[in-house]
Amino acid sequence: MKTYDIIIVGAGPGGLGACLKASSLGLKAALIERRTRLAPLTRACSEGLLHDEFYFGDSVTINKERGAIDFKQTGFSLSYTGKTREVSSLINVSRSGNRMKLVRENGLPLHLVFDKGRYLEENLERAIQAGTSFFPNHNVTGIETSPDGVTVHTDKESFRARFLVAADGHNSLCARFAGFNRERKFYGTLTADCWHITGFEPEETAHIHLLEGSDDPSVFCVCPRVEEGEWSVVISGFARNLEHQKRFEQVQNKSALSKYFKKVQVIRRSACVLNLMEPLKNPCRDNVFIIGDGAWFGQTSNTHAALTGAKAVECIHNALQNSFRGDEVYQPYRNWWTGNFINYLKVPGGANMFELLTANELDEFFSYMPNEIVASMEPKKAQQLLGAFFQKLLPDIQSKNPALVQKIAAIQMQPTDEAWQEKQQTGFPVSSIVE
């Protein structure tokens, strides 16, 4: 059986960040990955970056001269020599075409899109050159923990190490096998279909949501891809009977967005199913660090997943260097995690008015919006900016439609558990995702 200081499962941003940090600290690392190649991406996947905006304890910038994505506060860096594309705004569109347009202050792009497949392959090559042992096309089938280490079984062979960094993303098999999901609350099952297309031609390079509220609870999302003229269309929702193809055709042919669909060509179609659970309050114990599935927030997947991997390996290196035992092994990472994730956004939020208002109510609500609203894609800042904006806007709406304001207020006051109850019931049974 092959033995290492660290086994890392998953060659996404988190796993590769862990590999690069391990090599820089002189640790012997094995990277286990179920795919043979990391690009092109063949699954529904976000390819966005929050750029130069403080987020979960750090911010990232693109350094084109060095071919790098840099973390400003920690000094950590990953390779990227590919293209980026600026996304100017997020535009929520109602059924009749009224808009709620969110922009960042000072004319900055709301976020960037990049070539994630290239990003992964560049950093995988760098990690291998630095000494990481790479084992592609391996599927994890089991995990055994003991006081002195972890054994990871795959469908091909077994590996032994002092520590395991589980970076296998949302709905992590490692989290299940290691028993971490027993302590987590289940929120619901999100299903999504994704079309990679050409032939969508809006007036600006914006991230666009078509929202029809309780009349159609699915969200129709169109986002630019890094290549000019290419877009991702994502239809997502929590109901079991969402007819994604029918919804795509309806929006393309008979909606407020129809005028932007020209001669559509589908390059690729993919899908995903995500079981959403509360963030892990304790993501590390028994020589295992859960990083990719530790937080439910999808936004961490590109911008900050690499940092969670690097921080976990720093903690492991510190424990090995100082012969730490028991809880002192994990405390530095746990403190960082608690400060930047658990205390940052504790739950996915309460009721969503964009799901619970009717299409006509959303039409009216969006009709009161100014041309632009200063906002952010960073969750905490977004809450603060939009909260302050709506506090000023609602008295005007109150004078015109007090019933609408009353309904919005009731939605905002709904307890989180109550808001997610229906999604929990329509999702996959908890027993199927929790050991």
Secondary structure, 3 states (H helix, E strand, C coil): CEEEEEEEECCCHHHHHHHHHHHHCCCCEEEECCCCCCCCCCCCCCCEECECCCECCECEEEECCCCEEEECCCCCEEECCCCEEEECEEEEECCCCCEEEEECHHHCCCEEEECHHHHHHHHHHHHHHCCCEEECCCCEEEEEEECCEEEEEECCCEEEEEEEEECCCCCCHHHHHCCHHHHCCEEEEEEEEEEEEEEECCCCCCEEEEEEHHHEEEEEEEEECCCCCEEEEEEEECCCCCCHHHHHHHHHHCCCCHHHEEEEEEEEEEEEEEEEECCCCCCEECCEEECCCCCCCCCHHHHCHHHHHHHHHHHHHHHHHHCCCHHHHCHHHHHHHHHHHHCCCCCCCCCCHHHHCCHHHHHHHHHCCCCCEECCCCHHHHHHHHHHHHHHHHHHHHHHCHHHHHHHHHHHHCCHHHHCHHHHHHCCCHHHCCC
